Amino acid sequence: MKLKIVIIALAAVICLIVREPLWMTVILAVCIAALMIADITKKRRFEKQIKELTEYITKVQDHTELPGIAEITEDSIGILQSEIYKVVTILREQYSSEHKQKKYMSDMMSDISHQFKTPLTAISLMTELLMEPGVSEEQRLEYAGKIDTQINKMTWLIRNLLTLSQLEAGVLEMKAEKVVLKEMMDDISDSLSVLAEVAEVELDCSVSDKIEIKADKHWLREAVSNIIKNCIEHTAAGGFVKVCAAQNNIYTSIVIEDNGKGIDKEHLPHIFERFYKAGNSSPNSVGIGLAMAKQIINSHGGRIEVESEAGKGSKFIITLYSTGNISDL
């Protein structure tokens, strides 16, 4: 529009100066031609922009990845291009988030179904045996005890799955408090001493009483306990599990080391996944303890790493930074 006004104004000024009919006709003809060329150019550019927008929307429909817009102009079509790109980006992000949530729920339901299949089958079998007319009182008590064991196992599993789901969703609140690390480790050592004694594994916790951190004591204790328990269960009789800690101005590290079975290289990237079992896992292992430990440590703004070699033992390294992400800190 601005270009048309400029051309017309320029033609009028030239006509007023020249005042010759022939030249005025030529000037008007040139102006009309210029206006026609401008209109044709604008129309073609408009058609090109519409075609590009149509191709872009088609790509969005046909591709899983979000394509980029080649060029965004400053006119009204450019504004439309920009708004379409924003809307498509928002919708794709929402779709991606919903897809991940659906996949997470699908995986969770599959895991729960798999974990509950064995105890439910055992309960069903014991119930059928209890209904047999020739079952003695002693056998009834035995079957009832086995049913109770399986129910307790399912209750434990449900409780831990709920906790893990809350941790993964980030809705489980961590309450920060001052924790003397030695006191917490002594408490863990006392609670696992019987397990270590039965397994004939030496449990040695050497932590300075000067190390203090801010953390949720209950949940951090749960995480560290799970790791130490895992180490005890995978260490042969006569072996050891050692725990030590160090602190500087940036972070506090807790190192848990054993000389047990170790972990094969191909299993290392997966040991913190929910329900994952390495090749040397115990038959009674559910595969939830390490996953929960990792989520708890992540919720404290920390990280956990593992170094291991099959047949030579494992080393778990927990790093808790002085400026974690617990809201109370």
N, C-alpha and C positions, 0 to 999 in steps of 0.2 A: 504494500500500500504506500509506504514512504517513497519507494522507488518511483512509482507512478506519479506521485505528486511532484517529485523533483524533475522528472522528464517533462511533464506538462508545463511546469513553471519555467523551465529552461527554454522550451519551445516558444512560449509566449514572449519571453524577454527577447529572444533572437528575432522573432517576427516584428516586434516593435522597433528594433534597431534597423533591420534590413528594409522593410516596407516595400519589397518587390514581390509581386504576385507569384512569379515563377519560383523564386527562392523560398517564399513562404510555403508554396505547395510542396517543394522538395523537403523542407524542414518538417512539415506536418507528416509527410509520408514516412520520413526517417523515424519520427517520434512514434507514429502508429506501429511501424515495424518493430521498434525497440520494445514498445509495450507488449506486442504480441509475443516477441521472443521471451520477455520476462515472464509473461503468463504461462507460456509453454514450459519454460525451465522450472518455474515454481510447481506447475502441475506434475511434471516428471519427478521432481524431488519429493513431492508429497506422495506420489504413487510408490516411489522407491521406499520411502519410510514406512508406508502402510504394508508393503510387501515384506520388509525386514521384520516388522512387528508380528506379522502373520507367521513368518518362518520361525521366529523366536518362540511364539506360543506353541507352535507345532513341535519344536525341539523339547520344550518343557514337558509336553504330553508324552513324547516318545522316549525320553532319556531319563535315567535314574539320577544322573548328575545335573546340577543346575548350570545351564550355559550362561555365558556373559553376553551383555549387549555390546556390539562392536563400537557404536558411536552414539552419543546422546547430544542432540543439538539443543539450542537455547530457545527455540520457538515453541508453540503450543504442542506440536507433535513430540518434541523433545521432553516436555513436561509429562506428557502421556506415557512416553517410553520409561521415564524415570519412575513414575508411579506404578506402572505395570511391573517393573523389575522389583520394586519394594514389596508389592503384594505377593508376587511369586516367591520371593525370598522368605517372607514370613510364613506363607503357606507350606513351603518345603521344609522349613525348620519345625513347624508344628507337626507335619506328617512324619518327619524323621523321629521326633520325640515320641509320638504316639506309637510308631512302629517299634522303637526300642522298648517302650513300656509293655507292648503286647508280647514281644519276644521274651522279655524278662518274665512276665507272668506265665507264658507258655512253658519256659524252661523250669520255672519254679514249680508249677503244677506237675510237670513230668518228673522232677526230682522227688517231690513229696510222694507221688504215686509209687515210684520205684522204692523209696525207703520204707513206706508203709506196707508194701506187698508181703514181705517176709513175716513181720509180726502178726499181721492180720490173718495170714494163712495158718500160722502156728496157733493162734487163738481159736480159729474156726475148727482146726483139727482137735485141739484139746476139749473144746465144747462138745464135739461129736462123741469123743471118748467118754466124757462125763455122763452123757445120756445113755450109754450102754447099761443094760440092766444088771449085768454080772460084775460090775466094777466094785472092787473092795473099797473100804473107807480109806485105807492107806493110799490107794491109787488115786482116789478122788482128791485127797489133800495134795498129792504130788502134781496132778493136773492143774488144780486151782493155783498152786504156787507158780507153775510155769505161765499160766495166764496172767497172773499178777506181775510177773517179771516182764512179760511182753507189753503189758499196759504201762508199766513204769517207763519202759524204753520209749514207747510212743509219746508219753507225756513229756519226757525229757527232750525228745526230738522236736515236738511241737513248740515247746518253750524256746529252744535254741534257734529254731527256724524263724520264729517271730522276732527274736532279738536281732538275728542276722538281717532280716528284711528291714527292720527299723534302722539298723546301722547303714545298710546300703542305700536306703532312701534319705538318710540324713535327718531323720526325725527323732532320733534318740538323743536326748539332751545330756551332754557331759557337764558335770558339776565340778569345777576346779576347787582344789583345796591344797594346802601344803602337805606334802608327803615326804616323810623321811624314808628314803629308799631301803635302807637296811632293815627297818622295822617291817616294811611290806615284804621284803625278800625272806626274812626270818619266818613270817607268817605263812608264806607259800611253802617254804622248806618243811615246816612242821606238818602242813596239810598233806604233803606228798611223801613224807618220810616212810610211811607204811608201804606205799606203792613201790618206792625205791628199794626198801628192805626185802620185800617179796621177790622183786626182780633181781636181787643181789647186785644192785647198781649203786655206786657211791655218788651221793648228791652233795656237792660242795658249793655253798654260796658265800663268796668272799666279797662283801660290799662295805665300803666305808660308811660309818655313821654320820659323816659330815656332808654327804650328798643329799640335798633336798631339791624337790621339783614341785611344780604345780600341775596337778592332774586330777582326773576323777579316779580316786583310789580304788573304788570297787571294780570299775571296768578295766583299769590298767592291770590290776591284780588278776582279773579273769584272763586277759590276753597273755600275760607272762606265764601264768599257771598252765594254760593250754600248750604253750610252746615247750615248757619244761616237761610236762606230762608226755608230750609227743616224743621228746628225746629219750625219756626213760623207757618208753614202750618199744623204741627201736634200737635199744642198746642191749647187748648180750650180757649174761651174768659175768661179773668180774670187771665190767666196764665202768665208766664214770660219766657224770654230767656236771660240768662246772659252770658257775655263773659269776661274772665279775662286772664291774661298772666303772665308768670314768666320767668326769664332768669338766667342762671349760666354760668360757663366757658365752659361747654360742649354742652348745647342745650338751645333752647327757646321753651317753651310750650305755646300753645294757647288752652284754655279750653272753650268749648261752651256747656252750660247746659240748659235744659228746664224741666218743670214739666208737660209735655204734655202726649200724649197717650202712649208713650213708644213703645218698640219693643218686640214682642214675642221671646222667646229663640230660637225657630227653624228658625227664619228669620235672626237672628244676623249674622251668617257666610256669608250671601248672599247679604247684603244690599249694598255692594260696587260693585256688579256685574252689567254689562250693561243691562238696561231695566228690572232689577228685581224690582218687586213691592211687598211690604209686605202686609199683610192682611188688614191693616188700611190705605193704601195709598189713596190719593185723586183720584177721577175719572179722573181728568185732568192731573195727574202725568204721565210723560213719563218714568221715571226711569233712567235718564242719569246724573243728577246733582251730586249725590254722587260718581258715577263711575268716572266722570271727576275730581272731587275734589281729589280722591285718586290718580289718575294718575299724576296730577299736583304736589301733595305733594311728591310722589315717585320720580318725576323728579328733585325735589329739594334735594334729598337724605334723605328725612324725612319719617315719617310714621304716620298713623292715626289709632286710636283705638276707639272703642265705647263701653260704658257700658250702659245697659238699662234693664228696667223691665217693662212689660206691665202694664199700668195704673199709673206708677210712674215717667215717664219721661226718658230722655236720656242724656248722657254726651259724647261728642266727644272730644278726646284729640289729638291735633296735636303736633308732636315733630319735630322741625327743628334743625338739628345739626350744630354746629359752623363750621364744615368742611364738607359741603355738596358736592354733585357731579356735580354742575353746572360748566361747563368748565371755565367760566370767573372767578370763585372763585379761 
